[in-house]
Amino acid sequence: MRKKLIATIGLILILSVMGLAGCGSEKQEPGEAQIIEVQRGDLIVGITADGNLDMPHEVELRFGTPGTVKKIFVAKGDKVKEGTLLAKLDDTVHKLAIAAAQYDVELAMNNIAGKIHPALLGYPSYYPDTSTVLYVEQAQKELEQARELMEQNSYHEAAVKLRMAQHDLASSRYLLNVPAELPLSVEYDELGIIATDKYPTLTRAIGFVERDLESITTAQELIEQGNYGAALTKLDAIQLKLQETHRLVKSISGRIRVSQRAFACCSGGSNPGSGAASLLLSYPDTSTSLDLLRQVEEELQSIQDLMERGDYDEYELAEALRTAQHDIDMSKMILKDNELIFRNGVPLQEMRAYNLQLQGARIALQNAKEDLMKTEILAPFDGTVVNIDVKENDQLSSFDYSSRTAVHMVDTSTVEMDGVVDEIDIFQVKVGQEAIIIVDALPGEELKGAITFISPFGTSETGTIEYAVTISLDPTELELRGGLTASADIVVEKNENVLLVPNKAIESSSGDHWVKVVIDETTGETEERKVVVGAQNGQFYQIISGVEQGEKVVVEGRSRR
């Protein structure tokens, strides 16, 4: 067994150095003896493991989709916090995909609304694109998820959700702030001097969304700075403000309220968010019927004008009558369908098909949002950027994006030692045991750690069976590097405050042990005394009985047989 001393007694008092005959000497020569006072101390028995330092939290980060590298936000050597945005691809195509998926969701909801009788629907007087509310609601959900992840110390996942919420709010702002409608949102007085906002609530809603976007950006910056407590507090404040934003945007949107009774036919079970309160529905076909009827009124008025003039063309009149009759038939058909639905309900198979279409559209929308996040690389943990293998405007093709490293990161604060232990000692090593590590490049520095892994399989590369062990190092202010050669002393036994004497003071024979105790320091007279010993390491024996603290024993200058 290779055992090594880790700690010795606090103070070993050397009283004198003399020859066995008792004569003094200024300089100790080989073979001379020492007189040592028996003292108490800690006896620690350790097993040596040799190996190298390793930094297990090392990752080569890659983009999750092909594209053009738009921006690199870090440089080699930068220390970053978990959740920091490191690099980004051009996401124009992905945002268009989200817009298309959002349209499919609304189209599916519109198909459902067309099967609900208008008596169960309500109509707003003015509304922008109905997606505005849906985007805000999605941002609320993602913000809540980000907050929960922050409380679980999952800062990387929280940062992802926060960025998704940011994208959703940006989409809502885009839909609210339609350039084509801006000139129509202002009217002037009779002299054309004083401008008045025709839709002040809409302008206010845009301001609220922009305010929330700015707050989310601040929360992201706090995460990147590692100020997670302040970021969590900021998220709480954003949640409250976002509720206010949601109420305002909802009040001006084209939200049609569907009664629970009407929507029971198409809610699709207990799918979260599928209830009446969460759906944004466009106008059903009833509005088309009303438009056709208004068109018929105009056509009938034109026919009346022709007949009053008396000089009408019979073919022109017949064509106008046919057109009016066609529009009347179309309107009646739409109203009849709605009446049948109202009186008889909707076939279950048809409504299930519409509901499946809606669920599929929602899944596609979520997938499109997740694909958008693949254009960004966020730091998965606190660490140091050790290399950047792409540059701005690089083209990542569908063949190499998944194999081409963008940012190489390592967590320098988490260090392990990978070592090996001889087969003779392996059964004394247990997970959780303390270890003291010495790095060859840092002589005189002691690092502490604990055993976290013991391999069940041995190897014989050096001719001796050895077992791999992993030691996790405690945090240290020293700047360590992966690959450094190190050795560890694994503490397998620790005896505190026990009597200690050097190994060379003990004589043994047939299982008995004794020491030479000094009787008279002046004459150098000694007596042999039998002792009971306990644990032993490379330098000391534990004395259980036979000598007392303060007594003096002779330590031979060379090893004794």
N, C-alpha and C positions, 0 to 999 in steps of 0.2 A: 504494500500500500504506500502510495506517495502522499505523505502527510506533511503539512507545512505550518509553521508558526504564523499566526495572523496578528495576535496582540500578546504583549508580555505584561509582567507585573508593572505597576505604576512606578515603583522605585526599588532598585536593587542596590543595597548599600554594600560597597566593597570596603571592608574595614582595613585590610592590609594585604600586602603581597609578600609571601615568604617561601623559603624552601621547606622541604619536609623536616629538616633538622631544626627549623625555627629561626635561622639567621636571616636578617633582612637583606634586601637588595634594591638598588635604585631602579633597575630595569629588569622586567620579567623576562626570563629566558625560557626557551622550550623545556618542558618538563617541570617547571615550577608550578606551585599550587596557589590558589586564592582562598581566602576565608570570606565566606558570604553569609550575611544575616538572613535568616528565613523570614520572608515577608508574604503578605497576602496580595493576591492579584487575580486577574481573569485569565483562565487557560482556555484557549480556543483551538480546536482541532479542525483543520481544513484540508480539502482535497483540491489539487491543482487541475485547472482546465486551461488549455492553450488554444488560441484562435485569433479571430480578427473582428473588428468592429463593423457593424452593418447598420444602414439606415433603411428600415423596412418600408416606411411610408415614402415610396418613390413611385412616381407615375409619369408616363409619357402620354400627354393629353392630345387627342385628335378630334377634329371636327366630325360630326355625325352625318354630314351630307356634302356632296360636291358643291363647288362654287368658287367665287373670287374672294380672296382675303381682302377685306375692307380696311381693317384697323388692327394693329397690335398695340395693346395698352401698357405693356410692361417691357422691361429690358433685362438682360442677363444680370443676375446678382440681386435683383429686387426681392425684398422680403414682403410677402403678401399675406393677407388674412383670408380665411375660408369665406368663399362667396364672392371674392373679387373678380370682376370681369377682366379676363386676360387677353382675349382675341375675339374677333367677330368677322363673319362673312357678309357679303352683300345679301340682304334678305328681301329684296324687292319681289322676287318670284314667290317666296314663301308667304309674304303678306297678301299677294294676289290670290294665292291658294286659300288662305283663310277667308278672304272676302267671298270667294266662290262657294266655299263650304257654308258660310253664314247664309248666303242666298238660298242654298238648298234646304237649310233648316227652315227658313221662313216660307219657302215654297211648300214644304211638307205641311207646315202649320196652316197655311192658307187653304190647302186641300181639305184639311179637317174642318176649318171654319166654313167652307162651302157646303158642308153637310149638316150644319147646325142651323136651325130655323132662326130667322132674324128677330123673332119675338124674344129670344133668349140672349140677344146681343145688344150692346150699347155702342154708340158712335161718338167719337170726339169731334169737336168743331175744327181743330187744327192739329196737325201732327207732322213732325219730321220723320225720317226713316225710323221704322220700328226697331231696327237693330241697335239703336242708341241705348235703349234700356237694357237689352240683353247683354251688351258689352259691359255696362256698368255692373250688372248683377254677377257676371262672370268674374269681374275684377274683385267684387266683394268676397266671393267664394274663395278666390285665390289668395286674397289678403288674409282671410281667416286661416287658411291652410298654412300660409307663411308664418303667422303668429304662433300656431301650434308647433310647427317645426322648430321655431326659435326656442320655445320653452323646453323642447327635447334636445337642445344643443345641436340640432341638425342644420347648421348654418348654410351649408352648400345647397341643400334642397330648398331651404327657405328663400335663398337668393334667387333660385330658379323660379319659384312661384311668384316672387315679387316682380321679377322681370316680365312674367306672363301677364300679371295684373297691369303693369305699365303699358304693355302692348295693347291690351284691351281698352284701357282708358284713352290711349292715343287714337284708336279706331273710333271710339265714341265721339271724341272731339272732332275728328275728320268728318264724320257724318253730320254732326250738328253745324259745323262751320262750313257749309256748302258755298263756294265762291259765287255760284250763279244766283243764289238767293240773297247775298249780302246787299246788293243795290236795292232790293225790294224790301229790306228790313228797315229802311229809313225813309221817312216822308217829311216834306217841308210845309211851312205855312203858306198862305196865299201869296205872299211876296217872294217865296222861294228862299227865305233867309234862315229861319230857325228850323233846325233839323230835329225830328222826333223819332225815336226808335219805335217802330211799329210792333216789334215783338221783344219787349224788354226782358221777358222771362227766358226767351231763347238765349239772348245775349248773356244773361246772368248764369244760365246753365253752362254755357261755354266757359265762363270765368271760373265756375266751381270745378269743372273737370280739369282745367289748366292748373288750378290751385292744388288739386289732389295729385296731379302728375308731378308737380314740383316737390310735394311732400314725400312721395315715393322715392324720388331721386335722392332726397336728403337721407332717407332711411337706408338706401343702398350704399351711400357714401359712409354712413356709420358702420355698416357691416364690413365694408372694405377696410375701415380703420381698426376693426376688431373691437369696436365699442358696442358690443352686443346688447348690453343692458339699456343703453340709450336708444338703440334701434328698436328694441321691443316696446319701450315707452312710446316711441314715435309711431309705431304701428297701431297702438291703442288709440292715439289721437286721430290717425288717418281713418280708422274704422268709423269713428263717430262722424267725421266730416263727410265720408263717403256715403253714409246713410242719408245725410242731408242732400248730397248730390243726387242720389238715387230718387228721392222723393220729388225733387225738382224736375229731373229729366223725365221721370214717369208721368208727371202732370202735363207735359207738353207732347207726349209721344202718342202714336196711333195705337194705343193699347185698348183692345176690346175685351170687356169683362165677360167671361162665360160662366154661367151658373154651374154649380157642382152637379146638379141633376142632368144638365145637358152634356157636360163633359165626361160624365161617368161612362159613356159608351166608348170613349176613345182615349182614356187616360193611360191605358196599358199597364194597369196594376200599380205597384208601389214604387215605380221608378222615381228616384229623387228628382224633383224639379219638374215632374210631368203634371202636377196638379194645375187647376185653373188659375191659381194666383200667380203662377210663374210663366204662363205662356203669353207670348206677344203675337196676336193674330191680325192679319190684314183683313180688309173688307171681304165678306163673302160675295157670292154671285148675286145676291139681292141688289146690290148697288148697280150691277150691270143691267138688271131688269129696269130699274128706275131710270137709268140713262137712256135705254131704248124707248121707254114710254115718253120721256121728254122729247126725244127725236121724233116720235110719232106725232106728238102735238105740233111740232114745227112743220112736219109734212102735211098734216091735215089743214093747217093754216094756209100753206101755200096752195093747196087744192081749192080751198074756199076763195082765195084771191083770184085764181084762174076762172072759176065759175062766175064770180061777180063781174069780171071784165067782159065776159060773153064772147070773146074772140080766141078762146083757148083751142089748142089742138087736141083732138080726141086721143091720139096715140100718146101724147105727153101726159094727158090726164090719166089714162089707163096705167101708164108706167108709174106715176106717182101713187096711184091707189094700190098697185101691186107692192110697191116698196113699203108703204105704210102698213099694209096687211102682213107683210113678212116680219116687220119689226114687232108688230102686235103679237104675232104667233111666237116669236122668240121670247118676248117678255112673259107671255103666258106659260111657256114651257119651263122657264126658270122658276117662276113663282109656283107652278104646279109641283115641281120637284121639291121645292122647299116645304110646300104644304104637306106633301106625302111623307117627307122626313119628320115633320112636326107631329103628324097624326099617327104614323105607323112605326116611326123609328128607323134606324139605319141597319141594314144587314150586317150582322156581326163580322162575317168574313171580310166585307168591304172595309169596315172600320179598323179591323186588325191589320189589314194591308196598309192602310194609311198610317196607322200607328207604327208599324214596322219601318215604313219609309221615314217617318220622323226620327225614330231611334237611330236608324242607319245614318241619317244626315247629322245627327248630334255626335255620333261616334266619329264620323269623318271630320267634323269641325274640331273635335278634341285632338285627333291625330294630326291635323294641319297645324294646330298650335304647338304640339310637341315637336313637330318637324321644324317649326320656326326656332325653337330653343336649341336645335342641333346646329344652328348657325353661330352659336356663341359658346365660348369655353369659359367656365367659371372655376376658380380654385376650389378643389375638393377638400382642402385642409390648409391650416397655417403652414407656410413653408417658404422656401427660397427657389427662385427661378434659376435653374442651372444652365439652361440652353433654350434657344428659340430657333427652330428649324424651318420656319417659313417667313416670308416678308410680304409687305403690302402689295397687292395686285397680283400675287401668285395665283395661278389657276389650278384648282384641285379637281381633277377629273373623277368620273365615277369609278375609275380603275385604281386610283392611288389615294383617294381621300381617307380611306379607312386604315391605310398602312403608313401614312405619312405623318410623323410626329410634328405637332405644331409647337407645343410648349412642354419642356421637361422640368418637372418640379420635384423637390425633395423636402421632407420635413426633418430639418436638422435638430429639432428638439427631441425627437424620438429616436433613441439609439439602442441597439442591441449588440451583444457579443455572441458570435457563433463559435463555439469551442467544442473540444472533445475530451472525454474522460475515459481513463483506462478501465477495462472490464473488471479488474480486481476491486475497483472503488465504486462502480456504478450503482450498486444496490444501497450505498449509503447516501446517494444523492436523491433529494426529493424536491418536487415542485414547491416553490415558495421559500426555499432556503435562502438565507442571506449570502451575498458574495461580495468580495472586495476585488476590484479590477485595477490592474496596473497596465498603463499603455506605454509601450517601449519608447515612443517619441516624446512622452511627458514624464520623465523620471522624477520621482518624489511626489507625484500627484496620485492620491488614492480616490477611486470612484466607487460608489456603492451601487448595488443592484440586487436582483432576486431571480432565482431560477423560474422560468415560465414554460419550458418545454424540455422533455427528455425523450430522445428517439427510442422506439422499441426495437430498432434494428441496429446491429453493429457492423462496422466495416474493418477491413484488415489491410489498408493501403500501406502501412508501415511494418507489416508483419505481426503486429499486435492488435487484438480486437479492441476497437475504440467505439464509444457511443457519442453521438452528437447531442449537445445541450445548447439551449438558448438562454441567455441572461439579459433581462431588460434593465438598462441602467437608469438610475434615478436622475432627475433633472440636474443639470450642472451649468455653471457659468462658463466653463471651459469650451472653447470652440473645437469640437471634434470633427473628424472626417471619416467617412466610410472607407474600410479597407485597412485601417491601422492595425498593426500587430499588437496583441494584448494577451495577458494571462490573468486568470481569475483564481482566487482562493475561495472555495465554496465552504461555508461554515457548516460542518456536520455535527459538531458538539461544542457547547459553550458552558464553561463552569465559571461562575462569577464569585469573587471574593473567597478564594480558596488558598491554602498554603502551597507555596511553590518552591521547588529547589531545582537547580540546573540538572540536566541529565547526567553530566559528568560527576556529580556528587553522589550518584547512586551506584552501589555495587550489588550484583545479583549472582545468585547461585541456586540452582534447583528450585526455582520459584520463589525464593526468599530474597528480600531486599534490605540493605542496611546503608547507613551513612556514618561518616566520621564526624562526631560532634566535638567541638573545641571545649575542653574543660578549663584550661588555664592558658590565657592568651600570652602571658609573659614567657612561660616555658614552652608553649606550643603543644602542651599535653592534650591528647584526644582520646575518645573512646568510641568504639563501634557500637552503633545502636540500630536495632532492627526497626524497620518502618513498614507501614502498609501504604501502598501507592494506589492511585486511581488513574485518571486519564493521563495521557502523555501526547506531546507533540514533538516536533523536531528539536526543541531546546529545553523543555521543562517537563517535570513530573508533578502531578498533584499529590500532596502528602495528606493521607487521611488520619494517620496516627503515628506516633513514635517520636516526633519532635514538635516543639511549640514555636509560636511566632516570637522572634527576637533571638532565638538560639542561633549559634553560628556553626556552619558546617564547612568542611574542606572540599574544595572543588579542584580536582586534579587538572594539571595542565594539558594532559593528553588523554585520549580515550582509554578507558579502563576495561580490562577483560574480566 
